[in-house]
């Protein structure tokens, strides 16, 4: 048992829940691609020079041997927090909006959540990554959750597939307001296929260090030490409430506070058919509700790569009622 109360089981890599899925019968696990491993090594080297290292709390109590993967155990208390056990670990189905503007917001925000984001669109993107600044923003209501994540989505309508990964504060799912590592995938617009972490079959884990759903420590502080996590796979979202939720996004401060105040993503990369990780050619930073949360793709100077800052406090009468 981890010191934070989580129980982490070391499970044979071929006996993890993913292989309960019929489509993965006799599946051969593919390890991390060479290009991504090189990029992570480079990112770790850069981070060690300018950022502090983050830890998964459970690793203070031990580690999993080769040939196994760490899996956070789902307890009875976790299941009792949801209205339907059948939808445990799942997001609500996507809400599709008809739009007359040239930029289809369903592509960005299918859950009718509120988001600040850096978005790029293309026909041949097959990977993405960034270094995500780690915070622990306030979550206002029990059903609220907040994330900072990389998000890859295939489809710009009512039917799409997507994979997501980053950090989240999600009391409904995890039973606390701590910052945790997460992944999510869906093949049917969040209708019935897909889930957080390893709560359903399909997602195959290969690494021994990251326990999906595990607590990440330490977190950044205002004007203090900054911590970041390299995530290879984009989006930050808040579940919508009326009146507006007081759940924070990012650090809980607006993007214009910049480094030390606002949460950021740096070293943003996409991978296309060139098989090279590179900064996307066309990007746009925006926010659904700029008086509640905002985003800024900040360029410090000529020749310097942009850094995406995002976040906000949520409810802030009279500006964000």
C-alpha positions in Angstrom: 0.0 0.0 0.0 1.2 3.5 -0.9 1.6 6.1 1.8 -1.3 8.1 0.2 -3.7 5.1 0.7 -3.7 3.8 -2.8 -3.1 0.0 -3.3 -0.9 -0.7 -6.2 -0.8 -4.2 -7.6 2.1 -5.4 -9.8 0.4 -7.4 -12.5 1.9 -9.6 -15.2 2.0 -7.4 -18.3 0.0 -10.1 -20.3 -2.6 -10.5 -17.5 -3.6 -6.9 -17.2 -7.3 -6.0 -17.7 -6.7 -4.9 -21.3 -6.5 -8.5 -22.4 -10.0 -9.2 -21.3 -11.0 -7.5 -24.6 -11.8 -10.0 -27.3 -9.9 -7.9 -29.9 -6.7 -8.3 -28.0 -6.7 -12.1 -27.9 -3.1 -13.3 -28.8 -2.1 -9.6 -29.0 1.7 -8.9 -29.2 2.6 -5.9 -27.1 4.3 -3.0 -28.9 6.9 -1.2 -26.8 7.5 2.6 -26.9 8.5 3.8 -30.4 12.1 4.7 -30.8 11.3 8.3 -31.8 9.2 8.8 -28.6 11.9 7.3 -26.4 14.5 9.6 -27.8 12.2 12.6 -27.4 11.5 11.7 -23.8 15.1 11.3 -23.0 15.8 14.8 -24.5 12.9 16.3 -22.6 14.1 14.8 -19.3 17.5 16.2 -19.9 16.1 19.7 -20.5 13.8 19.4 -17.6 16.6 18.5 -15.2 18.4 21.7 -16.1 15.4 24.0 -15.5 12.6 22.2 -13.7 12.2 20.0 -10.6 11.5 16.3 -10.9 8.1 14.9 -10.0 7.4 11.6 -8.3 4.6 9.2 -8.2 3.8 8.8 -4.5 3.4 5.0 -4.7 7.0 4.6 -5.7 8.2 5.7 -2.3 6.9 2.3 -1.1 8.6 0.2 -3.7 8.5 -0.5 -7.4 7.2 -3.2 -9.9 9.7 -5.7 -11.4 10.3 -6.1 -15.1 7.5 -8.0 -16.8 4.8 -6.5 -14.7 2.8 -3.2 -14.7 1.6 -1.2 -11.7 -2.2 -1.0 -11.5 -4.2 1.1 -9.0 -6.7 -1.2 -7.3 -10.3 -0.2 -7.6 -12.1 -0.4 -4.2 -15.7 -0.8 -3.2 -15.7 2.9 -2.1 -14.8 3.9 -5.6 -17.8 2.1 -7.0 -20.2 3.5 -4.4 -19.5 7.1 -5.6 -21.1 6.6 -9.0 -24.7 6.5 -10.0 -24.2 3.5 -12.3 -21.5 0.9 -12.0 -21.9 0.2 -15.7 -20.5 3.7 -16.4 -17.8 3.7 -13.8 -14.7 5.5 -15.0 -16.5 6.9 -18.1 -17.1 10.4 -19.3 -20.7 11.5 -20.2 -21.6 10.9 -23.9 -20.5 13.6 -26.3 -22.8 16.6 -26.9 -22.9 17.5 -30.6 -23.7 21.1 -31.4 -24.7 22.4 -34.8 -22.5 25.4 -35.6 -22.5 27.9 -38.4 -19.0 29.3 -37.9 -16.1 28.1 -39.8 -14.4 26.5 -36.8 -16.3 23.6 -35.6 -16.1 23.7 -31.8 -17.3 20.0 -31.6 -13.8 19.1 -32.7 -12.4 20.7 -29.5 -15.0 20.3 -26.9 -17.5 17.4 -27.4 -18.5 17.1 -23.7 -19.9 20.6 -23.5 -17.2 21.3 -20.9 -15.3 24.6 -20.7 -11.8 24.7 -22.0 -8.7 26.8 -22.8 -6.6 25.2 -25.5 -4.0 25.3 -28.2 -5.4 23.5 -31.2 -4.0 22.4 -34.5 -5.8 20.3 -37.2 -4.3 18.1 -39.9 -4.9 15.0 -41.9 -1.9 12.9 -40.9 -1.2 13.5 -37.2 -0.2 10.3 -35.5 1.3 11.5 -32.3 1.8 14.5 -30.0 3.6 15.4 -26.8 4.4 18.2 -24.4 5.8 19.0 -21.0 2.8 19.8 -18.7 3.3 22.1 -15.7 1.7 20.4 -12.6 -0.6 22.2 -10.2 -3.4 21.3 -7.8 -6.3 23.7 -8.6 -9.5 24.0 -6.5 -12.4 21.7 -7.5 -15.6 23.3 -6.5 -18.4 20.7 -6.6 -18.3 16.9 -6.2 -19.1 16.2 -9.8 -16.6 18.7 -11.2 -13.2 17.7 -12.5 -10.3 19.5 -14.1 -7.5 18.3 -16.4 -4.4 19.5 -18.1 -3.8 17.1 -21.0 -2.6 16.1 -24.5 -5.6 15.2 -26.7 -5.6 13.4 -30.0 -8.9 13.2 -31.8 -10.0 11.6 -35.0 -13.2 13.0 -36.5 -15.0 16.4 -36.4 -18.6 15.4 -35.9 -20.9 13.3 -33.8 -18.8 10.3 -34.2 -15.1 10.3 -33.3 -12.2 8.4 -31.7 -9.8 10.0 -29.2 -7.0 9.3 -26.8 -6.0 11.6 -23.9 -3.4 11.8 -21.2 -2.1 14.2 -18.6 -3.0 15.1 -15.0 -6.4 15.6 -13.4 -8.2 16.5 -10.2 -11.3 14.4 -10.2 -13.0 13.7 -6.8 -15.9 11.8 -8.2 -13.6 9.2 -9.8 -10.7 9.0 -7.3 -12.4 10.1 -4.0 -10.1 13.0 -3.2 -8.9 16.3 -4.6 -5.3 15.3 -5.3 -3.5 15.7 -8.6 -3.3 12.3 -10.4 -1.9 10.9 -13.6 -4.6 9.8 -16.1 -5.3 8.4 -19.5 -8.5 8.1 -21.4 -9.6 6.6 -24.7 -12.9 6.2 -26.6 -13.9 4.7 -30.0 -17.5 5.9 -30.0 -17.7 9.5 -28.8 -17.8 8.5 -25.1 -21.1 6.7 -25.6 -20.2 3.2 -24.2 -16.6 2.3 -25.2 -13.7 3.8 -23.3 -12.8 4.8 -19.8 -10.3 6.5 -17.5 -7.0 4.6 -16.9 -7.4 0.8 -16.7 -11.0 0.7 -15.5 -12.1 -1.2 -18.6 -10.4 -3.5 -21.1 -8.6 -2.1 -24.2 -5.8 0.1 -23.0 -2.5 -1.8 -22.9 0.1 -0.5 -20.4 3.8 -1.4 -20.9 5.8 0.8 -18.5 6.7 -0.2 -14.9 7.0 3.4 -13.5 3.6 5.0 -14.1 0.5 3.9 -12.3 -2.5 5.4 -14.1 -4.6 7.1 -11.5 -1.7 7.5 -9.1 -0.9 10.7 -7.2 1.7 13.0 -8.6 3.9 14.9 -6.2 5.0 17.6 -5.6 3.0 20.2 -7.4 4.0 23.7 -8.4 3.4 26.8 -6.1 2.9 30.4 -6.9 6.3 32.2 -7.4 7.9 29.0 -6.1 9.3 25.7 -7.4 7.8 24.6 -10.8 7.2 21.0 -11.6 6.4 19.4 -15.0 5.5 16.0 -16.5 6.4 14.9 -20.0 3.3 13.4 -21.6 3.4 11.8 -25.0 0.0 11.9 -26.8 -4.1 17.8 -25.9 -6.7 19.7 -24.1 -7.8 21.1 -20.7 -11.4 20.8 -19.7 -13.8 21.5 -16.9 -17.2 19.9 -16.5 -19.9 22.6 -17.0 -22.2 23.8 -14.2 -25.0 26.4 -13.9 -24.3 28.8 -12.2 -20.7 28.6 -13.3 -18.5 26.2 -11.3 -15.8 27.6 -9.0 -13.5 24.7 -10.1 -10.1 26.0 -11.1 -8.2 25.2 -14.3 -4.5 24.8 -14.5 -3.0 26.6 -11.5 -6.3 28.4 -10.8 -4.8 31.6 -12.2 -5.3 33.2 -15.6 -2.8 32.6 -18.4 -1.5 36.2 -18.4 0.1 35.6 -15.0 2.8 33.6 -17.0 5.5 31.4 -15.4 5.2 30.9 -11.7 1.5 31.8 -11.7 -0.2 30.2 -14.7 0.0 26.5 -15.7 1.9 25.9 -19.0 2.7 23.4 -21.7 6.1 23.6 -23.4 7.9 21.6 -26.0 4.6 21.0 -27.8 5.1 18.5 -30.6 3.0 16.6 -33.2 4.1 13.7 -35.3 2.9 13.2 -38.9 3.8 10.9 -41.7 7.2 12.5 -41.9 7.9 10.5 -38.7 9.4 13.6 -37.1 8.3 15.2 -33.9 7.9 18.9 -34.6 6.0 22.1 -33.5 2.7 22.3 -35.5 2.7 24.7 -38.4 -0.7 26.3 -37.7 -2.0 26.7 -34.2 -4.7 28.7 -32.4 -5.0 29.5 -28.7 -8.5 30.2 -27.5 -10.9 29.7 -24.6 -14.7 29.0 -24.4 -15.3 31.5 -21.6 -12.4 34.0 -21.4 -13.7 35.7 -18.3 -13.6 32.3 -16.4 -10.6 30.6 -18.0 -8.2 31.8 -20.7 -5.2 30.8 -22.8 -2.1 32.5 -24.2 0.4 31.1 -26.6 3.3 33.2 -25.4 6.4 34.0 -27.4 9.2 35.4 -25.2 11.3 36.7 -28.0 12.3 36.3 -31.6 13.4 32.8 -32.4 12.0 31.4 -29.1 9.4 28.6 -29.3 6.0 29.5 -28.0 4.8 28.3 -24.6 1.1 27.7 -24.0 -0.2 29.2 -20.7 -3.8 28.5 -19.7 -6.1 28.4 -16.7 -8.4 30.5 -14.5 -10.4 30.4 -11.3 -13.9 29.6 -12.7 -16.7 31.5 -11.0 -15.7 35.1 -10.4 -18.8 37.4 -10.1 -19.7 39.7 -11.8 -17.3 38.7 -14.7 -17.9 35.0 -14.5 -21.2 34.6 -12.7 
